[in-house]
Amino acid sequence: FTLKAVSRAGLYVRHWVQTSAAVAVQHPWLLLLALWAVVELCNYLFIFRPKLKTWNKHCNAHDTPAAQDPSECHALFQRFMAFSRKAPYGERCAACCTYISTWFRGAALEDIRQENMEELLAYGFFYRTRQQMADIGLGHLPAQMTAEFTSTFSHKFPPGYNPNLKFMSHLWDDLRVHWWPLAAYAVTEVLGLITAVCMMIMGFKRRTNG
């Protein structure tokens, strides 16, 4: 950059500052609006986006104490099958269609392949992928569980894998959240204060346990 260019840029900045100051004096609401826009932008860039990235980190549920004992996870599946077999045959088979279709986000039952079902059962009871099951020496279990599921609900899944199907993996899916302006949070806080005051007027007392 030449000295002349730097000097010219300085003049532009000074002119912009003076003009902004003049507008702010004549129209203070414009200054408040600009400040609010800056605050909203900072909230989105430096608070919402970093937190969203943290919340959406892949949940390694298979590392939790509840999933550390594979035998207990399999026992839970066995209890589920035993409970299902107690239901009347007709009701059991009818419920299978709705139950499985719901887990596969409304997919038609005939589109769900055997390996898709193996994926779902590996996730649902072991919090693992099929590959992770194989890594701990349990790669045979998803197919075995699918076979038992088929026997219990009298529905045979077509062989193969449908790559277009996704099941509801709540612990692995991204959160469905949207950015809301700070004004929305301010309104909810005000409503909370109003509610607290109304409850106090009606005779309620605030207590904290623990």
N, C-alpha and C positions, 0 to 999 in steps of 0.2 A: 504494500500500500504506500502511496506517495503521501507526503505531508499535506498536499492540497486536497487529496481525497479524504484524509482523516479530518481536516478542518471543515470540509463541506458536510461530512457526516455529523460532526459536532453541531453545526448550525441547524441541521435538520432535526436533531434530537432536542436541541434547546427550543426550537420553534414548536415542536410537538408538545413538549412539556408546558410551555406557556399557553398554547392553545387549549390543552387539556385543563389546565388550572382555571382558565377563563370560563370554559364551559362548566366546570364543576361549581364555580361560584354562582353562575347564572342558573344552572340546572343541577342542584345537588343530588337529585334523584338519579341522574345519569351516573354520577360517581358511585352511588350506593349500588346501582345495578351492575356496574363494571366490577366493583369489589366482590359482589355476590357471585358473579360469573367466575372470577378468579378462584374464589373459595371452592365453588362447585368443581372446577377443573382440578384443583389440587386434591380434593377429596376423592375424585374418580381415579386420578393417576397414582397417588401415593398411599391411599388407604384401601379403596375398594379393589383395585386390580391386584395388588400384592396379597390381600387377604383371600381373594377368590382363587388365586394360584395355590395358596396354602391349603385352603379347604378342598381343592380338587386333586390334591396329591393322592396317588393310588393307595388305597387302604390295604395293607398287608394283613388281612384278618387271619390268615393261616398262621401268623406268628403269635396270635393271642393265646392265653392259657386255655380258652375254651376249645381251640382247635389243635392243641399240642398232642392230644391223645387220639390218634386215628381210630382206635377201637371204639372209643366213646362216640365219635362222629358216625361210625357205621352202625353202632347200636341205636343211635337216634333214628337212622333210616329204617332199621328193622322195626322199631316201635311204631313209626309212621305206617309201614306196611301192615303191621298187625292191627292197628287201629282201623285202617281202611278196609281190611278184610271183614271186619265186623259189620260193616254197612251192608244193606240189602244189595244183591248183585245188580239189579237194574239201576238203582240210585248211584251205585259206585261207578258204573260204566258211563252214565250220563254226566256225572260230575267230572269225569276225566277230561271230556272234551272242553268244558269251560275252564277247568283248572289249568291245563297245559296251554291252551290257547292264550289265556291271560298272561301267563309267564313269558310267552313268546310274542307279547305285544299285539295280540289279536290275530295272529297268523292262523291260517286254516290248518286243521289237524293233519291233513294229508301232505302238507308241505314240510312237516317236521320230521327230519330223518333221525335215524338211530344215533348217529354221532352227535347231533345237536342235543339230543336228550342226555347223552353221556356228559356233555359239557355242563348242562343245567344241573344235573345231580352232583357232579364234582364240585360245582360252585355252591349249591344249596346246602350241602351237608359237610363239606370239607373246606370250603372257602379257598379252593385251589382250581387251577386249570388242569386239564388232563395231563399236560406235560409235567406240571408240578407233582401230580399224583404219581406219574411214572418215575420221577426223580427220587421219590421216597419209597420206591418198591411197591406201590399200590396201583400200578397202571392197569391192572386187570379189574379193579373194583368198579369203575364207571360202567363198563359193559355188563358186568355181573348185576349191578343194581338196576340197570335198564331192563335186563331180562326179567328180574323179579317184579319190576314195575309193570312190565308187559303182562306177566302172568296174573298179577293182582287185578289189573283193570281191563284185562282181556282186549288189549289193543296192541297190535304189532306195528312198530314203526318201520317204515321202508328203510332198507340199508343205505349207507352212504352219508353224505354231509351236504347240507344246504348253506352255502356261504352267505346267502342274502338274509339269513335269519339272525336276529339278535334277541337274546333274552334279557329280562330285567335283572341286571346285576347292580343293585343299589350301591353296594360298597365300592364298585369300580367305575360306575358311570359318573360323568360330570354333574355337578349340582345345577339344577334348573333355577338359577337366580338371575335377577335383573337389577341393574343399577337404578336406584331411586334418588331423586334430588334431596338435599338436606332439608328443604322445606317440608317434605313429606314426613321426615323423622321429627321435625320440630312440631308439626301438627299432632302426631301421635303422642309426643311427650306432654304437650299441653292437655290433650284429652285425658292422659293418665293422671295428671295433677288434678284436673276437674273431677274425675271419678273418685280420687282419694278424698278430696274435700267433701264431695256429696256423701260418701260413706261415713265420714266423720260426723257430718251433720245428722245422719240417720242413727248415730249411736255406735257405729262399729269402731273397734280399737285395733290398732296395728300391733301385731306381736311377731316376734322372731323366735323360732325354735332352732336349737343347734348352734 
